[in-house]
Amino acid sequence: MLALSVLALAALAGGWVAAIDAVGVPPRRLAPWIERRAAGHDALIVGAAGIAARVLIALDRGDPDLDLAALRPALAAGDTAVAHGGREIVVATPREARAAIAHAEPGDVVVFAPGRYRFHGSYIEVSRAGRDDAPITVRAAAAGTVMLEFDMTEGFLVSAPDWTFENLVIRGVCADDSNCEHAFHVVGGATHFVARNNTVLDFNAHFKINASGGAFPDGGRIEDNVIADSEPRRTANPVAAIDLVAASGWRIRGNRISDFVKHGGDGISVGAFAKGGGADNRFIGNVVVCEERLRGEPGQRVGISLGDGGTGAAFCRDRRCIVEQDRGVIESNVIASCSDDGIYLNRAAASRVAGNTLIDTGGIVVRFPETAADVRGNRVDGAIVARDGAALHAADNRSTALPWLYLGWHPVRWSFERALRPPG
């Protein structure tokens, strides 16, 4: 009799584990699905769904006692020499800045005098070409001494190659969030764009990169910036701190990205993604905290993605998007406090996901037959999951199987809590 009881319990446990694996999603993603399915039914069903959702969220997310501010890098002062043959042009008003940018020559350095500058209109046109050996630079002499306030749809519209922006604090100040789209819009022939050591706040897509006129702004770098929103973005427009479409060869390294929360539309937002048929884009050494000051807000937030939600064929590099990304790399990033996946791959061929640390996220998800991912050496507070025919080669990872998450068991997270627990 005892043996039969043990066998029955084992069968039940095995069936429960199989059911969780068949669902294939962590509790934090199942919870909103249950609430959506119950919406519009009678109050009893809606109430029961709400309770179930809260329990699932509590089991998966809990209340991690982590000092996420410890993950914040400090900005350096930075220094840029004037290239041979260039000029240093000091500007002290928005009008002077626009004029200097409009007439800049290769090697010039446009330096904002310390202070606060308010810009209005549609955008600041950046259309004069620098050179690979003599880029044009727009900067503050020291980080934190210059604040640019943009009350306009786009800040810098960069359509020419070899421009660098550094040491600036840039904030969107539009009364309507839908009117502050981008701090930087990098388009068409704007190859070798560099944004370094800036603080960029309160935009829907702080950096937007895309093709224009059949040209692609390849080979850019976004390095060592702080990128964040101070409040949820009340807009139906896309919300993604770094939104890269169809360009190739970008290096997104050493940035601190946080609090990109979308109130409106589908409620989905992303810290950084590359999609649209580009190749060789790399996300290395970034810290992405989906929710820091804005924890617990409604909506779904993803850390870093190759492929995001897909791209319309007209916006793809090859006009087809057979794959969304090829040879993309997500390496040595820290991703924390995300209500959805920490890393998400969608039709991302020959991808490498290595050495990342994920805390309080939905884990790593790779999807669809076009995706082939080498996932190795990651520490994941959550599961690593292949869905819809994706090819996953996983090695040397430390993660937590999905069934344990439904029991509130987070051994990987607990190992981090000891290191990141606030003092006192």
Buried (B, 14 or more C-beta within 10 A) or exposed (E): EEEEEEEEEEEEEEEEBEEBEEBBBBBBBBBBBBBEEBEEEEEEEBEEBBEBBEBBBEBBBEEBEBEBEEBBBEBEEBEBEBBEEBEEBEBEEBEBBBBBBEEBBBBBBBBBBEEEBEBEEEBBBBBBBBBEEBBBBBBBBBBEBBBBBBBBBBBBBBBBBBBBBBBBBBBBBBEEBBBBBBBBBBBBBBBBBBBBBBBBBBBBBBBBBBBBEEBBBBBBBBBBBBBBBEEBBEBBBBBBBBBBBBBBBBBBBBBBBBBBBBBBBEBBBBBBBBBBBBBBBBBBBBBBBBBBEBBEBEBBBBBBBBBBBEBEEEBBBEEEBEBBBBBBBBBBBBBBBBBBBBBBBBBBBBBBBBBBBBBBBBBBBBBBEBBBBBBBBBBBBBBBBBEBEBBBEBEEBBBBBBBBBBEBEBEBBEEBBEEBEEEE
